[in-house]
Amino acid sequence: MTTGLDGIVAAETVMSLVDGQRGVLVIRGLPVEEAARTLDFEGVLALLWDGFADTADLKARLGVTRAAAFRHVPRLLPAAAGLPPIDGLRAMIAGLADDADGSPLGLVAAMPVFLAALVRQARGKTPIAPDPKSGHAADLLRMLAGKPAEPALARALDAYLVTVSDHGLNASTFAARVVASTLAGTVASVTAALCALKGPLHGGAPGPVLDMLDAIGAAKAAPGWIEGELTAGRRLMGFGHRIYRTRDPRADVLKSVVARLSSPRIALAEAVEKAALAALHKHKPDRPLDINVEFYTALVLDAVGLDRSLFTPAFAIGRVAGWTAHILEQEQTGRLLRPDSRYVGPQPSLAA
């Protein structure tokens, strides 16, 4: 019996190819390394939407739509106040109507606007309106900090958003496609994806990577700390992946991104990576465990100034490009996703 739907093909898609054996990720024909090097967020959004939605002048239209989304903040923010950022973001997105504001473009545009408003309110500050002429990544950093983003930080965040924009039928994307297959609409489908993303087995690991680095403290302490964790049977954050049986290709993309930034954690992270891979090989020689995207995600998002409580919502701001693309693709099939199950419960008593 197959558990967890491993190996089951539930959809045909043009969005991304994930080859876990070879450590390859291809996004609409581009290796993830090339996509992150050559595209900004608007570029990867246009790539994913190509043939499914209007991509003409997408950067300008996305900026205008971000500005339009800000008018919903006074109405939606009070109900989300005090919630953890991912919960508040989900509540605000769910409050949009199934009209232009709840269209794929409307939802992609609303994500950074709503998150920045949530964060600033929690800090006792006034939400800042979007700049329609700014890039998506740069505008998120500006709305959070209240000042224009340094170009290097905006480029780093852009690369991160591109890198995580799509990744096969992961849990949140599959949830979005299931709901989209019922024709419930884009708002309901993206809300379902956000619900799936909240789970710690899907979207919650980058923050604990920083907790791990903080606990280790210094490069020379890494081998002993890691040995103690593995001996105690505890998991190392940022290592191992459900799909990849070799190195996660996104990890090296983000490692190169963080290397170009000023982060005091880089030397420690590299020492932890080296010590962890050696220890995992010793403790689990039969399991191919390598670094995953979350390890260097934590360093990139920390370096661009995001608090670790915002790591999962930042992931959503990138992955909504893929969610909406899959929703559009699924709606074109016109087919309800309805897998079978195998009954293994008690058998009824049959009359003689």
Secondary structure, DSSP 8 states (H G I E B T S, - for coil): --STTTT------SSEEEETTTTEEEETTEEHHHHHHH--HHHHHHHHHTTTS--TTHHHHHHHHHHHHGGGHHHHHHHHTTS-HHHHHHHHHHTS-SSGGGSHHHHHHHHHHHHHHHHHHHTT-------TTS-HHHHHHHHHHSS---HHHHHHHHHHHHHTS--SS-HHHHHHHHHHHTT--HHHHHHHHHHHHHSTTTT--HHHHHHHHHHH-SGGGHHHHHHHHHHTT---TTB--SS-SS--HHHHHHHHHHHTS--TTHHHHHHHHHHHHHHHHHH-TTS---B-HHHHHHHHHHHTT--GGGHHHHHHHHHHHHHHHHHHHHHHHT----------S-------
